[in-house]
Every structure is written in structure tokens, then in C-alpha cells.
Amino acid sequence: MNAEIIKKASAVFFALLKENVIDESSEQFHAYYEPEVRQTVLMLADESGTYIIESPKRIHLVVQPTGSVFATNFTHMRDKHKQVESKKHFHLLSVIVMAFLAMIDRNQAAKIRTKREGITYYALERQVNEVITTWAALLKEKPTFSEEYMIDMDEIVTTWTYMEVDTDEPGHKKGNKRTRIGQIANAMRLLETEGMIVVLDRDDIPKAFPKTELFERIEYLYHDYDRYEQLKELMTTRGDENAENPSH
């Protein structure tokens, strides 16, 4: 392996570390597809506990769940995302993000619609509420349900149930971190920070628009995991097939 190959591969790898995703407009994207450079980048990724997702127009760098030198624990995530107050809030944010993914990861028509029209925070709040209400009922019938799916459902249900609901009352700060919409906003901020969505506030109604990068991440990464499909199934409620337009 000569020095030029190592130099090119290092440039590609560190560009991915910095940007997470590089597209066909990048010089590094084209350098990556030189066979020896690609082989070296894949080796660097493997040794560092990361791996590469290749799509037709983009390359993603993803951290492996375990054994990565770039993996961050909960404390490090709190340093980066100050809105995450505690582990119970982290678990709730994870449920919100998963509910959002379940809403957009449907048929092709739904994907096109959500990419064009977005999903309002209020529609996402209603979806999360339906999911957690369903979980609460299931836990009453079968207390071991949470253990079977290895999710701390009891704490999530309690946290969400007793969380403030936004109102239009004077002096009530809409969307603060103690409210349900506030937690929706926090969850979407996590995805926005990673460059997976765009958040726009239209007519005082915040909307999350999934980017192509997020759909590629779902297609080329999440669909390979049984756990993702299992969690997505948990986020699906009976009324989903006939649900209202999530852009409202």
C-alpha cells in the first residue's frame, strides 16, 4: 500500500468523521470509489468500530453499537445535547424518534408525501400518545410485556402520562422542555443536528421534513436489523392505516 493511497483514504475517512455523510458533489466521494482507496477506508472503518453505508449518491459513516472508539455514553450525549435531562428523558426521546421513523417508513407514496409535506409536531405528539396509551393498556393486562421487549415501558408511560400538555393560557411557555411538545421538539432537534431532517416553522406550526439521508439510513442500515422492525411494529397503532394526514 503506497503513501498516496493512504493519504487519499485518510482524507475520505476524516471527511466522513467530520460530516457523517458525503455526497457526489464532494471530491472525497469520487476518491472513495478508487478500489484501493475504498479497501483502505473500509479497513479504517472496521478498525475504529465504524462502518460505511454506500448509496448511489452518498456515503454514510455509522458508529457500530459496541466496540467503537467513537461510541459515546449517556454522559457524553448529554454534553452534546443539553436538552436531555436524564435517562428517563433519553428513553422517551428514543421512543419519539422511533415513532417518527415508523411514520415515515411506510409505502413509497407515504415517503414521498412526508418528504414533501413534512410531519407536524402535533401529529407526532398524537402518534406518540396513541402508542404510549396502547402500552399502558398492555402493561395492565400483561405486566411482563415490557421485559419481553426489553424496553423500560413503565417509566416511559409514567413520564409521558404526567408530563404537561401545551395550552394557550397566558404565561404558559409553549413547547418548553417540561411539556410533551417540548419533548417532541427535543427529539427532532437530535435528528436535525445529525443532518437527517429539516425543521421549518410554517404558520406557527413546526414541521419536520425527512431528508434523503434519513431514508437512505433507514433503507441501507435499519432494515437489516430485526430489532428495528420489532420496535417499528410496537410503534404502529390500529388506526395508523387510516390515520389523518400527518402534515396537519
C-alpha positions as CSV (number, residue, x, y, z in Angstrom):
1,M,0.0,0.0,0.0
2,N,1.6,3.2,-1.1
3,A,1.6,6.6,0.6
4,E,-0.7,8.2,-1.9
5,I,-3.4,5.6,-1.3
6,I,-3.1,6.0,2.4
7,K,-3.3,9.8,2.0
8,K,-6.5,9.6,-0.1
9,A,-8.1,7.1,2.1
10,S,-7.4,9.1,5.3
11,A,-8.8,12.2,3.6
12,V,-12.0,10.3,2.8
13,F,-12.3,8.8,6.3
14,F,-11.7,12.0,8.2
15,A,-14.2,13.8,5.9
16,L,-16.7,11.2,6.9
17,L,-15.9,11.7,10.5
18,K,-16.5,15.4,10.2
19,E,-19.6,15.4,8.0
20,N,-21.1,11.9,8.7
21,V,-22.3,11.9,5.1
22,I,-20.6,13.0,1.9
23,D,-22.3,13.2,-1.5
24,E,-21.4,13.1,-5.1
25,S,-20.5,16.8,-5.1
26,S,-17.6,16.0,-2.9
27,E,-14.1,15.2,-4.2
28,Q,-13.8,12.6,-1.4
29,F,-16.9,10.8,-2.7
30,H,-15.2,10.1,-6.1
31,A,-11.8,9.3,-4.4
32,Y,-13.6,6.7,-2.3
33,Y,-14.5,4.6,-5.3
34,E,-11.0,4.0,-6.4
35,P,-10.6,0.3,-5.5
36,E,-7.5,0.5,-3.3
37,V,-8.8,3.7,-1.6
38,R,-12.2,2.1,-0.8
39,Q,-10.5,-1.0,0.6
40,T,-8.3,1.1,2.9
41,V,-11.3,3.2,4.0
42,L,-13.3,0.1,4.9
43,M,-10.3,-1.2,6.8
44,L,-10.0,2.1,8.8
45,A,-13.7,1.9,9.5
46,D,-13.6,-1.7,10.7
47,E,-10.6,-1.0,13.0
48,S,-12.3,2.1,14.5
49,G,-15.6,0.3,15.1
50,T,-17.5,2.2,12.4
51,Y,-18.8,1.1,9.0
52,I,-19.7,2.5,5.7
53,I,-23.2,2.7,4.1
54,E,-23.0,3.2,0.3
55,S,-26.0,4.6,-1.6
56,P,-26.0,5.7,-5.2
57,K,-25.3,9.4,-4.4
58,R,-24.0,9.4,-0.9
59,I,-21.7,7.6,1.6
60,H,-22.6,7.4,5.3
61,L,-20.3,6.7,8.2
62,V,-22.1,4.9,11.1
63,V,-20.8,4.1,14.5
64,Q,-21.2,0.4,15.5
65,P,-23.4,-0.1,18.6
66,T,-20.5,-1.6,20.6
67,G,-16.7,-1.7,20.4
68,S,-16.3,1.7,18.6
69,V,-13.6,4.2,19.6
70,F,-16.2,6.8,18.7
71,A,-19.1,5.5,20.7
72,T,-20.4,7.9,23.2
73,N,-22.1,7.0,26.5
74,F,-25.0,8.8,28.1
75,T,-22.9,11.5,29.8
76,H,-21.2,12.4,26.6
77,M,-24.5,12.6,24.8
78,R,-25.8,14.9,27.5
79,D,-22.8,17.1,27.0
80,K,-23.6,17.4,23.3
81,H,-27.4,17.6,23.6
82,K,-28.1,19.7,26.7
83,Q,-31.9,19.1,26.4
84,V,-31.5,15.5,27.5
85,E,-32.1,15.8,31.3
86,S,-31.9,12.2,32.5
87,K,-32.0,8.6,31.3
88,K,-35.8,8.5,31.6
89,H,-36.0,11.5,29.2
90,F,-33.4,9.8,26.9
91,H,-35.7,6.7,26.8
92,L,-38.7,8.9,26.0
93,L,-36.8,10.8,23.3
94,S,-35.8,7.4,21.8
95,V,-39.5,6.4,21.6
96,I,-40.4,9.7,20.0
97,V,-37.7,9.3,17.3
98,M,-38.7,5.7,16.7
99,A,-42.4,6.8,16.3
100,F,-41.2,9.4,13.8
101,L,-39.3,6.8,11.8
102,A,-42.3,4.4,11.9
103,M,-44.5,7.2,10.5
104,I,-42.2,7.9,7.5
105,D,-41.0,4.3,6.9
106,R,-44.1,3.1,5.1
107,N,-45.0,2.7,1.4
108,Q,-43.5,4.7,-1.3
109,A,-46.4,7.1,-1.6
110,A,-46.2,7.9,2.2
111,K,-42.5,8.5,1.9
112,I,-42.9,11.0,-1.0
113,R,-45.7,12.8,0.9
114,T,-43.8,13.1,4.2
115,K,-40.7,14.3,2.3
116,R,-42.8,16.9,0.5
117,E,-45.2,17.9,3.2
118,G,-43.4,17.1,6.4
119,I,-44.9,15.9,9.7
120,T,-46.1,18.4,12.3
121,Y,-45.0,18.2,15.9
122,Y,-48.7,18.0,16.8
123,A,-49.3,14.9,14.6
124,L,-46.2,13.3,16.0
125,E,-47.4,14.1,19.6
126,R,-50.7,12.4,18.8
127,Q,-49.0,9.3,17.4
128,V,-46.7,9.0,20.5
129,N,-49.7,9.5,22.8
130,E,-51.6,6.7,21.0
131,V,-48.6,4.4,21.2
132,I,-48.0,5.0,24.9
133,T,-51.7,4.7,25.7
134,T,-51.6,1.3,24.0
135,W,-48.6,0.3,26.0
136,A,-50.2,1.4,29.3
137,A,-53.2,-0.9,28.5
138,L,-50.9,-3.8,27.5
139,L,-48.9,-3.5,30.7
140,K,-52.1,-3.7,32.8
141,E,-53.1,-6.9,31.0
142,K,-49.6,-8.3,31.0
143,P,-47.0,-6.8,33.4
144,T,-44.2,-8.8,31.8
145,F,-44.8,-7.2,28.4
146,S,-42.0,-4.6,29.0
147,E,-39.5,-7.3,29.8
148,E,-40.2,-9.3,26.7
149,Y,-39.4,-6.3,24.5
150,M,-36.5,-5.1,26.8
151,I,-37.9,-1.6,26.9
152,D,-38.5,0.3,30.1
153,M,-42.1,0.9,29.2
154,D,-43.3,1.5,32.8
155,E,-41.1,4.5,33.2
156,I,-41.8,5.8,29.7
157,V,-45.5,5.6,30.2
158,T,-45.3,7.3,33.6
159,T,-43.1,10.1,32.3
160,W,-45.3,10.8,29.3
161,T,-48.6,10.5,31.2
162,Y,-47.7,13.1,33.9
163,M,-46.0,15.5,31.5
164,E,-47.5,18.8,30.9
165,V,-49.6,19.3,27.8
166,D,-49.2,22.6,25.9
167,T,-52.0,25.1,26.2
168,D,-52.7,28.6,25.0
169,E,-53.1,30.0,28.5
170,P,-51.4,33.3,29.2
171,G,-48.0,32.9,30.7
172,H,-47.7,29.2,29.6
173,K,-44.5,28.9,27.6
174,K,-45.4,26.9,24.6
175,G,-43.1,24.0,23.8
176,N,-40.9,24.2,26.9
177,K,-38.9,21.2,27.9
178,R,-41.4,20.1,30.6
179,T,-44.2,19.6,28.0
180,R,-45.0,16.9,25.5
181,I,-44.5,19.2,22.6
182,G,-41.2,20.4,24.2
183,Q,-40.0,16.7,24.2
184,I,-41.1,16.3,20.6
185,A,-39.0,19.4,19.7
186,N,-36.0,18.0,21.6
187,A,-36.3,14.7,19.8
188,M,-36.5,16.4,16.4
189,R,-33.5,18.6,17.3
190,L,-31.4,15.5,17.8
191,L,-32.2,14.4,14.2
192,E,-31.8,17.9,12.9
193,T,-28.3,18.2,14.5
194,E,-27.3,15.0,12.7
195,G,-28.5,16.3,9.4
196,M,-31.3,13.8,9.0
197,I,-34.2,16.2,8.9
198,V,-35.1,19.9,8.2
199,V,-37.3,21.7,10.7
200,L,-39.5,24.6,9.4
201,D,-42.0,26.7,11.3
202,R,-44.8,27.4,8.9
203,D,-47.8,29.4,10.2
204,D,-46.7,28.8,13.7
205,I,-46.9,25.1,13.2
206,P,-43.4,23.4,13.4
207,K,-42.9,20.6,10.9
208,A,-40.1,18.0,10.5
209,F,-39.2,17.2,6.9
210,P,-37.1,14.0,6.5
211,K,-34.1,14.3,4.2
212,T,-32.9,11.8,1.7
213,E,-30.1,11.0,4.0
214,L,-32.6,9.7,6.6
215,F,-34.4,7.5,4.1
216,E,-31.1,6.1,3.0
217,R,-30.1,5.4,6.6
218,I,-33.4,3.5,7.1
219,E,-33.0,1.5,3.8
220,Y,-29.4,0.6,4.0
221,L,-28.9,0.3,7.7
222,Y,-32.1,-0.1,9.9
223,H,-33.8,-2.6,7.6
224,D,-31.0,-5.0,8.2
225,Y,-31.9,-5.1,11.9
226,D,-34.7,-7.3,13.3
227,R,-34.7,-5.1,16.4
228,Y,-35.7,-2.1,14.2
229,E,-38.6,-4.0,12.7
230,Q,-39.7,-5.2,16.1
231,L,-39.6,-1.7,17.5
232,K,-41.4,-0.3,14.4
233,E,-44.2,-2.8,15.0
234,L,-44.5,-1.6,18.6
235,M,-44.9,2.0,17.3
236,T,-47.8,1.0,15.0
237,T,-51.3,1.5,16.3
238,R,-54.5,0.1,14.9
239,G,-55.6,3.4,13.5
240,D,-52.4,4.0,11.5
241,E,-53.7,2.7,8.2
242,N,-56.5,5.2,8.2
243,A,-54.6,8.0,10.1
244,E,-55.1,11.6,9.3
245,N,-52.6,13.4,7.1
246,P,-49.5,13.8,9.4
247,S,-48.7,17.1,7.8
248,H,-51.5,18.7,9.8
